[in-house]
């Protein structure tokens, strides 16, 4: 929904108005930094240099780098005709005391 509204904006001022209404100044700064990290990674600039230029931690850079390279995951869709996966009936075990390890014998 957010991206569709952003795409509908016909001018830069409309997009700015939408972003100013939804994001705080701090959130906009963080979004700009993350987009800049992705841009610099595409230019094959090293993580140390990116961190120094943008004042971003290496953990943030590696998170964005791994997410950028990863393929999008596929969601599982269950049709109305198929049944959902069966759940096994197991007795809820006690967390302490007698009977705590009984579930090992039942399998």
Rosetta constraint file for C-alpha pairs under 8 A:
AtomPair CA 1 CA 5 HARMONIC 6.21 0.50
AtomPair CA 2 CA 6 HARMONIC 6.21 0.50
AtomPair CA 3 CA 7 HARMONIC 6.06 0.50
AtomPair CA 4 CA 8 HARMONIC 6.20 0.50
AtomPair CA 5 CA 9 HARMONIC 6.62 0.50
AtomPair CA 6 CA 15 HARMONIC 6.07 0.50
AtomPair CA 6 CA 18 HARMONIC 7.36 0.50
AtomPair CA 9 CA 14 HARMONIC 5.37 0.50
AtomPair CA 9 CA 15 HARMONIC 5.60 0.50
AtomPair CA 10 CA 14 HARMONIC 6.58 0.50
AtomPair CA 10 CA 15 HARMONIC 7.80 0.50
AtomPair CA 11 CA 15 HARMONIC 6.57 0.50
AtomPair CA 12 CA 16 HARMONIC 6.12 0.50
AtomPair CA 13 CA 17 HARMONIC 6.08 0.50
AtomPair CA 14 CA 18 HARMONIC 6.26 0.50
AtomPair CA 15 CA 19 HARMONIC 6.18 0.50
AtomPair CA 16 CA 20 HARMONIC 5.92 0.50
AtomPair CA 17 CA 21 HARMONIC 6.14 0.50
AtomPair CA 18 CA 22 HARMONIC 6.37 0.50
AtomPair CA 19 CA 23 HARMONIC 5.69 0.50
AtomPair CA 19 CA 28 HARMONIC 8.00 0.50
AtomPair CA 20 CA 24 HARMONIC 6.97 0.50
AtomPair CA 20 CA 25 HARMONIC 7.88 0.50
AtomPair CA 23 CA 27 HARMONIC 5.71 0.50
AtomPair CA 23 CA 28 HARMONIC 6.06 0.50
AtomPair CA 24 CA 28 HARMONIC 6.27 0.50
AtomPair CA 25 CA 29 HARMONIC 6.28 0.50
AtomPair CA 26 CA 30 HARMONIC 6.32 0.50
AtomPair CA 27 CA 31 HARMONIC 6.12 0.50
AtomPair CA 28 CA 32 HARMONIC 6.12 0.50
AtomPair CA 29 CA 33 HARMONIC 6.22 0.50
AtomPair CA 30 CA 34 HARMONIC 6.20 0.50
AtomPair CA 31 CA 35 HARMONIC 6.19 0.50
AtomPair CA 32 CA 36 HARMONIC 6.08 0.50
AtomPair CA 33 CA 37 HARMONIC 6.13 0.50
AtomPair CA 33 CA 54 HARMONIC 6.73 0.50
AtomPair CA 33 CA 56 HARMONIC 7.74 0.50
AtomPair CA 34 CA 38 HARMONIC 6.39 0.50
AtomPair CA 34 CA 64 HARMONIC 7.64 0.50
AtomPair CA 35 CA 39 HARMONIC 6.23 0.50
AtomPair CA 36 CA 40 HARMONIC 6.09 0.50
AtomPair CA 37 CA 41 HARMONIC 6.06 0.50
AtomPair CA 37 CA 50 HARMONIC 6.72 0.50
AtomPair CA 37 CA 54 HARMONIC 7.90 0.50
AtomPair CA 37 CA 61 HARMONIC 6.72 0.50
AtomPair CA 37 CA 64 HARMONIC 7.73 0.50
AtomPair CA 38 CA 42 HARMONIC 6.28 0.50
AtomPair CA 38 CA 64 HARMONIC 6.99 0.50
AtomPair CA 38 CA 65 HARMONIC 7.30 0.50
AtomPair CA 38 CA 68 HARMONIC 7.75 0.50
AtomPair CA 39 CA 43 HARMONIC 6.51 0.50
AtomPair CA 40 CA 44 HARMONIC 6.43 0.50
AtomPair CA 40 CA 45 HARMONIC 5.70 0.50
AtomPair CA 40 CA 50 HARMONIC 6.97 0.50
AtomPair CA 41 CA 45 HARMONIC 5.64 0.50
AtomPair CA 41 CA 46 HARMONIC 7.29 0.50
AtomPair CA 41 CA 47 HARMONIC 7.93 0.50
AtomPair CA 41 CA 65 HARMONIC 7.34 0.50
AtomPair CA 45 CA 49 HARMONIC 6.75 0.50
AtomPair CA 45 CA 50 HARMONIC 6.76 0.50
AtomPair CA 46 CA 50 HARMONIC 6.29 0.50
AtomPair CA 47 CA 51 HARMONIC 5.99 0.50
AtomPair CA 47 CA 58 HARMONIC 6.43 0.50
AtomPair CA 47 CA 61 HARMONIC 6.58 0.50
AtomPair CA 47 CA 62 HARMONIC 7.90 0.50
AtomPair CA 48 CA 52 HARMONIC 6.14 0.50
AtomPair CA 48 CA 58 HARMONIC 7.23 0.50
AtomPair CA 49 CA 53 HARMONIC 6.06 0.50
AtomPair CA 50 CA 54 HARMONIC 5.99 0.50
AtomPair CA 50 CA 55 HARMONIC 7.79 0.50
AtomPair CA 50 CA 56 HARMONIC 7.38 0.50
AtomPair CA 51 CA 55 HARMONIC 5.16 0.50
AtomPair CA 51 CA 56 HARMONIC 4.64 0.50
AtomPair CA 51 CA 57 HARMONIC 5.81 0.50
AtomPair CA 51 CA 58 HARMONIC 6.35 0.50
AtomPair CA 51 CA 61 HARMONIC 7.63 0.50
AtomPair CA 52 CA 56 HARMONIC 7.21 0.50
AtomPair CA 56 CA 60 HARMONIC 6.71 0.50
AtomPair CA 56 CA 61 HARMONIC 7.26 0.50
AtomPair CA 57 CA 61 HARMONIC 6.56 0.50
AtomPair CA 58 CA 62 HARMONIC 6.05 0.50
AtomPair CA 59 CA 63 HARMONIC 6.04 0.50
AtomPair CA 60 CA 64 HARMONIC 6.20 0.50
AtomPair CA 61 CA 65 HARMONIC 6.00 0.50
AtomPair CA 62 CA 66 HARMONIC 6.01 0.50
AtomPair CA 63 CA 67 HARMONIC 6.11 0.50
AtomPair CA 64 CA 68 HARMONIC 5.84 0.50
AtomPair CA 65 CA 69 HARMONIC 6.37 0.50
AtomPair CA 66 CA 70 HARMONIC 6.13 0.50
AtomPair CA 78 CA 82 HARMONIC 6.48 0.50
AtomPair CA 78 CA 83 HARMONIC 7.60 0.50
AtomPair CA 78 CA 84 HARMONIC 6.93 0.50
AtomPair CA 79 CA 83 HARMONIC 7.96 0.50
AtomPair CA 90 CA 103 HARMONIC 7.88 0.50
AtomPair CA 91 CA 103 HARMONIC 7.60 0.50
AtomPair CA 93 CA 99 HARMONIC 7.05 0.50
AtomPair CA 93 CA 100 HARMONIC 5.73 0.50
AtomPair CA 93 CA 101 HARMONIC 7.61 0.50
AtomPair CA 93 CA 102 HARMONIC 7.63 0.50
AtomPair CA 93 CA 103 HARMONIC 7.19 0.50
AtomPair CA 94 CA 98 HARMONIC 7.64 0.50
AtomPair CA 94 CA 99 HARMONIC 6.50 0.50
AtomPair CA 94 CA 100 HARMONIC 5.04 0.50
AtomPair CA 95 CA 100 HARMONIC 6.03 0.50
AtomPair CA 96 CA 100 HARMONIC 5.88 0.50
AtomPair CA 101 CA 105 HARMONIC 7.78 0.50
AtomPair CA 102 CA 106 HARMONIC 6.84 0.50
AtomPair CA 103 CA 107 HARMONIC 6.92 0.50
